[in-house]
Amino acid sequence: MTTLPSVLLVDDDRTTNFLHERLLRRLEVAKQLVAVTNGVQALAYLTSLEGEAEQPYPALILLDLRMSVLDG
């Protein structure tokens, strides 16, 4: 299985983020895992990657569609 450079987890439920992160780390799915708790944080993170050579864009985004601050 090919290891992804980066995965972004977006969920307002911290337990869900924790469990997804733990599973993905155990399966060695990605070199980097980033977890945020709402859509605003996700957009800020993705915007911060613009022009960054060191940080790859996420190859996979696991996104909760119904969140409190900004929906997916």
N, C-alpha and C positions, 0 to 999 in steps of 0.2 A: 504494500500500500504506500502510495506517495504521501509524504508529509507536506501539509499545506504551510505556507509561510506565516499566515496570520488568520485568526478567527475572531470575530466580534460577536459577543453575546449581549443582547439588549432585552432586558426584562426588569419590570419594577418589583418583582418578587425576588428578594435576595437569596432565598433558599433555592429557587430554581436556577439562578445563576451559579450558585455554589455547586449544586449537583451536576449541572452541565459541564462546568469547568473541571470538576473532579473526574468525571467520566472521560472527557476529551483528553485530559492530561494522562490518565491511565492508559488510554488507547494510543497515545502519542500521535494524535491527529495533526497537531500544529506545533510549529516552533514557538509561536507567540499566541497567547490568549488574552483578550481584553474584554472586560465585563463592565457595562454601564447600566444605569437603572432607569433611563428614560430616553425618549427620542431626541430631546434637546442635547443631552450629553453625547449621544451617538453622532448627531450631526456636527457637533463641535469637534469630536475626535476625528471624524472623517475629514473635516475642513483643515484640521491641524496637520494632516498628512500631506497636504498639497505642497509639492516642491521638496518634500523630504526624501532624500535618497536612501537613508538608513532604515526608515520604517516603511514596510510594504503595505499597500492597501489590503484589507481583508479579502481572502479568497472565498470565505464563507461567512455569512451573517445569519445568526439565529435570532429572530426578531419576534417579540410578543406584539400582537396586533392591537391589544387593548391595554393601554397604560394611562396613568393618571396625568402626567404633565403634557406629553405629546404622544399620541398614538403612533403605532408603526404604520 
